[in-house]
Amino acid sequence: FQFLYGTEIIPALPRILVDASQGTYTDIARLMGPLLATGQAVSSGQQITVLCHDEIAFGSEERFEQAIAEHPELERAFQDSILGEVGVQLCDQWQVGQADDTLTKAVTSDLPTLVMSGEFDPVTPPSWGERVAETLANGHFFEYPGVGHGASAVAGCPQEMMLAFLEDPSAAPDDACIEAMEDWQFVVPGGEAAIVLVPFESETFGIQGVVPEGWTEAQPGVYARGTSAVDAAALLEQAAPRTEAQMLDLLTQQLDLGTSPESTGQREANGLTWSLYAAEVQGLAIDFALAEGDGKTLLVLLQSSPEEREALYEAVFLPAVDALVPME
């Protein structure tokens, strides 16, 4: 439920759920840290006060039980939540009164209004947005595919439409960009596309080699796959005017390894002798290789989840090592 708030997380949810059902919690554990941290910013007392006064007061245990009977798949999610039976009992003790019943009436207005809903918003779904817009004479309702809560803050089409409406509230914003949003896809187990390697050159580091097609250069020499917010796969290809020993010391510090790892082996490619290393950092697999050549040390580093490490090691890391050379 909480993860459906974040648009960037939604594509990964099918794989996260399947992994968890099979006892693999790598991705969900990575997400739970920030989620738990946000709890410090929530006032439970204020939340209960508003819900009891504005919402729960207009419901009943009987209506809740009726809704659960109609949607039994949601019983476990709501039975012990503030919005269920527990909430009704709590509000009896909280004693904050209730709002005037005008709060339950639809808002009627001719003010220009933009109503934006995310397809997967778990708390204010599109059906609510449609109902709101029905009594707004100059209201414009739009639903955004693949989006969670807070559609207006989502970069790209939703944000552009919001800004266009604020610039000219007298007309509905152009919604042509919504069609392009339909192209997003879930990340499903076993659904990874075959990796195709393409040439690259970096004048910044004076190197050339190969990188996976479609991976985005997030920083100079750092290529991220970025299929979702929890996609850990990234490839780093850089070089620096240091010795191999100096580069190893630097990586040891940056990765907070404590002591320099022992080499797991060597690999010969294009006249370079690569030293191979492996480590684990915050639950992620880190493989890197170092080779001295042309007055500098070349570096290839792969970050991956433990579940994908073997496949990406063979398909991405080793081919990148074999191809990386100083620029001619």
ABEGO torsion letter per residue (X at the ends): XAAAABAAAAAAAAAAAAAAAAGBAAAAAAAAAAAAAAAAABBAAAAAAAAAAAAAAABBAAAAAAAAAABAAAAAAAAABAABAAAAAAAAAAGAEBBBAAAABBBBBABBBBBBBBAABAABBAAAAAAAAAABAABBBBBBBGBBBGAAABBEAAAAAAAAAAABAABBBBAAAAAAAAABBBBBBGABBBBBBBBBBBAAAGBBBBBBBGBBBABBGBBBAGABAABABBBBBBBBBBBAAAAAAAAAAAAGAGBBBBBAEBBBBGGBBBBBBBBBBGGBBBBBBBBBBGGBBBBBBBBBBAAAAAAAAAAAAAAAAAABBBBX
